[in-house]
Amino acid sequence: MKVLLLFGLVAVALAELTKFEGEKVFRLKPTTDEHVTLIKDLARNVEVDFWSPESAELVTIDINVDIHIPVAHTSMVYTILNQSDMEHEIMIEDLQAQIEAQMDGPKVSPRSHTYTKYNSWNKIEAWMVSITSANSALMSRQVIGNTYEGRPMHLLKIGKQTGTTKPAIFLDCGIHAREWISPAFCQWFVKEAVSTYGTDSAMTSLLDQMDVYVLPVLNVDGYDYTWKSNRMWRKTRKPSSSSCVGTDLNRNFDAGWCIIGASRNPCSDTYCGSKAESEIETKNVADFIRRNKSTIKAYLTVHSYSQLLLFPYSYTYDLAADHAELMSVAQGACTALTGMYGTKYTAGPGAATIYPCAGGSDDWAYDLGVKYSFTFELRDDGTHGFLLPESQIKPTCEETMLAVKHIADYVQKNPY
């Protein structure tokens, strides 16, 4: 009886997993206002999952528009695109096949955590506990609050214990649930920090003089949901007053909240929430940074995809007071990154470099007084989009480490 019950539970769990057989990701290249209007009309009439930019409102001429179309609408979208004179191509022929192909890393025991594979939330949580206890002289762990569904938000603190308060860098990953390469980088960073301390002069100097706070997964509920139910989920999991679920945490910070590039529609992927910091996950992070703002000197948040290194502002086209310095640091970090594998990154303020959007965590941290505030958009350029293969985890993390170390070194040498 127990065995039958177990099989029944497994069947239910498998049945709930959203499949994407035959679904395609198109890249559209609008060059006229008519093209932009066509894309916006399409989004109104068909269920469109915007990969880049993040919503129909953000579509403008001369940017690549990557959209995922459900299989029921594929032939209609084909017809519309072929009848228009807009340049377009298929980036991903079969989304389900791409999801399955993503797991091309080394085969390991299903229970073990490894840095060159994507790890489920349960594995990441167990890893955080074990790596902290194994490196207790250099690391500590605290829970800064729970998520909407009650999962703990573990924050790791890495740095030599000196008995005095040190300046710090705050690094978070996984604000958007489907951007799996992001939490993979935070795990890699922690590994590198503890394994190269004492041998790598830059890392040793950093951890002797500063502390680094690492939040490996900010949107824990959403991340867990991408593993168990819907790989393409982006938002949190708190239901809104409508029948729709979730808020975009990177539209929920109190930085020009919801004035541009965000939606008040709870069904939108860029829903800004009912008010700034309406989401417990946003509030937990913001409260921690506010409590420690006298020591936190840099804020780094990691997303994907697009190969960009952005800094404030995104909610306005106005340049930040520290624009020249932030641009110089970002360009130096991009040069360091490119030096390893030749991966090209673009640096610049968010609004002008990609598109304007309000409520972002980097703008909020900067306005709070954290001068060195940067957003990474990791690999790739859209070939795999959010489904970067595991075989690219190691090179992506290696090159990103160079950029992060460049920023950290600069922050260390330029106190304020």
N, C-alpha and C positions, 0 to 999 in steps of 0.2 A: 504493500500500500504506500509506504514512504517513497519507494522508488518511483511509482506511478505519479505521486504528488510532485516529486522533484522534476520529473519529465514535463509535467503539466506547467510548472512554474517556468522552466526553461523555454517551453514553447511560447508562453505568454510574453516573456522577455524578448524573444526573437521576433515575435509578431509585431512588436511595437517599434522595431527599428525601421526608420524610413529608408526606402530604396529609391535610387535615382536612375534606373535602367533607361538607356536611350536619351537621357536628358543632356542638353548641349549647353556649352558656354560660348557665346558669340562675342567677338570684339567688333564694335562699331566705331567708325571714324567720321564723326560729324564735322563738316567743314562749312555748313551754311546754317542760317537760322531755321530753314525748313527742315533740315536734318534733326536739329534739336527738338523742334516741335513734334516731329514724327516719333522720336524716342519717348517723349513725354506722353504723347497720345497712346502709344503702345503700352506704357506703364499703367495708364488709367484703365485700359480695356482688358489687359491680360495680367495674370500674376507673374511679375518679373522680380527675380532676386538680383539686386544690383550688387556686383562685386567691387567695381570701381567705375566711377565714384560711388558713394554709398547710398545714393537715392536719386530719383529722377530730377528733383529740384536742383541738384548740383551739376547736371549735365550742361556743358557749354561747348561752343565750337572749338575744334583743334585739340581736344583731349580724347584719349582712348576711352571707350565706354565698354566695360566687360559686364555682360548680363547672362544669368543662368535662367533658362526657360524650361518650364515643366513640359513633359513629353506631350501632353494633350494639346499644347499650343504651338509645338515646334513647326508643323507644316504651314500653319497660318503665318507665323513670324517669317519663315523662309520666303513665302510668297510676297509679303509686304516689303521685305528687304530687297528681294530681287527686282521688284517693280520700282523701287526707289533708285536714285543714282548715288546712294551713299556707299562708300567703300566698307566692306565687312568681311570677316573671316570667321571660321570656326576654330576656337582655341582648344576646346575640349569636346571630342566627338561623343563620348559616352561617360557621363559623370560618375556613374557607379563603378565602371571599370577603372577610372582614375582614382577613386577612393580606395579601391582594393589594391591598385598598383602602388599607392603611397607607402604601404608597409613593405618596402623592399630592403629593409635593414637586416642585420644578421639575426638568424633564428636563435631565440633564447627561451629559457623556461618562462611560461606565462606568468609566473609569480615574481620574477626578478626584475629589478629596476636597472635600466642601462641608459647611458647618456647618448647613444647613437640610435635609439628608437624613441618613438612617442610613447609616453607613459600615461596610464589612466590616473585619475585623481587618487584612487586608493593607493596605488604604487608611489605616487609623489608624496602623499601624506606620510606613509611609512618611511620613505627615504629621508624626509625632513627630520623625523624623530631620530633615525639611526645616524645620519651624518652629523647631527648636532652632538649627540652623545659621544660619538667617536672623535670629535674635535672640540671637546669642551673648553680647552684652553683658549681657543680662537673664536668659538661660536656660541651663541645662545639663541633660544627660540621663545617667542611669546605669541599668544593669541590676541589679536587686536579687536576681536569681535567675531560674531557669527554672521553667516549669510542669511538670506530670507528663509531658505530651507533648513537652516540650523547647522550648516557645516562650519567648522572653525576656520578662520582666516589666519594661517600661520605666517608670522614674520620672522625671518632669520636675521640675526645681527652678527656680522663678521668683523673682527678687528682685534688687535692685541689689547689685552686688558691692562690698562695703565693706572687705574684708580682715579683718573681724572676724566672730565667730560671732553670728548674729542669732536671736532667737526665731522659731519657725516654726509654720505650720498644715499639717496633713496632710489631704489631700482624696482620697478614692478613689471610684471608680465601677465598676459592673459586677460586683459580687460574685455576683449572680444573673444567669445568662446571658440569660434572655429579657426582662430589663428594659431594652430598648434605649434608652429615653430617658435612662437614667443615664449611659452613656458619652458620649452626645450632649451632656449637660450639661458633663462634664469638658472635652470639646473646646472647647465654647463659652467656658468659663471661661478657658482658656488664651488663646484668641483675644482675649477682652476684656482680659485682663491685659496682653498685649504691645501691643495696638493703642491702648489708652487711657492707657497709662503716659506721663506727661508732660503729658496734657491733662485727665484726670479727677483731681481733687484727692484723692479718697478712695483710688483705686487707687494713685496715685503715692505717697501717704503710707504706704500698706500695704507696697508693695514696697521703699520706701526703708528702712523700719524692721523689716520682717519678711521671711522667705522663705516661699513656699508650695510644698509638695511636692504634685504631682498624679500620681496613678496612674490613667490614663484607663480601663484595663480590668484589673480584678483577676483575674477568672476568664476568662483568655484562651481556654483550651481549650473551655470551655463556650460562650463567645460565638461562637467560630468554628464550633462545631457547630450553633448555632442558624441560622447562615447557610447551612451546607452540607447539613444533614441534618434537623434537627427544630427548627422555630421555637419550640416550646413547652418546650424543654429548660431546666432550672433549675440543675442541680448541676455539679460538675466532671466530668472524664471518666476518672478512675482507677477501674478495675474493683475491686470488693471481692471477698472470698473466695467470695461467692455468685455467681450469674449476673448480678447487678445492678451497675450502673455509677454512680459518682459520689457525692460527699459535698456536703452543704449547707455551704458555707464560713462562712455566718453562724450556724452551730450548732457550729463547730469551734474557736472561740477558747476560751481557758482562763478562762471567766467562768461559774462555776456549771455547768460543762460537763455537758450531757445530763441535768440534774436535772428539767427541766420544759420542755414545749413543743418537744421534740426527740425523734427516734426512734432506737433502736438497730437498727432493721431497715434493712439496706443498700438495700432496694428502695424505701424511703420517700423522698419529696422533701425531708424534713427530717432525713435521716440525719446523725447528729452525727459520724460517723467512728469509727475504732477507739479513739481516745483524743484528748484535746485536742491541737491542732496536729499531728494525724496527716497532714494534707495539706500538701504542699510549698508551695502558694500561701499558706496561712495562715501557715506558718512564715517564709516570706520577708518577709511584711509585718510580722509580730510581731517578728522579729529586727531589722528596720530601725528600727522605732519604739522598741524597747528600747535599741538603740545610741544613739539620738538623743533619748532621753526627757528629758534635761535641757533641750533647746531646744524640743521640740514642746509647744506650749501649747494647741492645739486640734486635735480630730480630727473631721472631717466625712465621713460616708459617705452615698452617694446611692443610693436604691432607687426603685422604683415598685411599685404605685400606691396611692393612698388620700388624698393631700393632707394629710399629717401631718408635724409636726416633733417628733421624739421625743428623749428623753434618758434616761440611766440612772435606774432600773434596769428591765431586762426579765426578768432571771432571778429576781427577788424583788419582792414588793409593797412591801418596805421603801423608804422614801424615801432618796435620795442625801443625803450630808452637805451638799451645795451645792444642794439642791432649789430653794429659794426663788430663788436667783440664776439657776440654769439655766432655771427657768420664766419668769422676767422677761426673760431674753435671748431665749428661744424665742418668747415672745409678741410681743416687739418685732420680731423677724425676720418673724413671720407677718403682723403689721400692715404692715410695709414691703412684703412680697410682695403682699398683697391690694390695696395702693394702686395697682398698675399696671393690672390687668385685672379686679379684683374676685374673683379666685379665693380661695375660703375654705379655710384650713388650720386644723387643730386641733393645739395644742401640749400636751405632757405627757409624763410618764414612760411608757416602753414598756409595762410590765406592765398598768398601770391604764388606759392610753389605748386600746390594742388588745387585747393578750393576752400572757400570760407566755411567754417563751421564753428558753432558756439558750444560752450559747456565742456570743453576739453580739459583734461587733467593738467597738461603742460602749461596752458595759459593760466589756469587757476593757481598753480604752484608759483609761477613767475609773479603774478599780481600779489601773491602773499608775501613775496620778498625773496624767493629762492631764485637767484639770478641765473644760474646755469641750468636751464630747463629745456630738455630735448626729447623729441619723439623719434624713435627708430621705426621705419617701415622696412622690414627685412626682405630677403629674397621671396619671390623672384619678380620678373617683369610681367607676369601674367600667364606664362606658358603652363604652369601648374596652379597658379593662383594660391588659394588657401590650402592646396593639397600638395605641398612641397614634399617630394619623396624623402624617405628616411635616409637614403644615401647622401642627401645634401645637408643633413643636420650638422655633421662634423665640420665641413668646410664653411658653412654659414656661421656657425658658432665661433670657429677659429678667427675668421675675418672680423666678425663683430666685436670679439674680445679686443682686437687691436684698436678699434674706434673707441670703445668704452675706456680702455686704458689711457688713450690719448686725452680724452675729456677729463678723466680722474686725475691724471698727472697735472693738467692745466689748473684744475680746481685746487689741487693741493698747493700749487706754487703761486696762486693768486687769491689769497684770502681776502675776504671783505667783511 
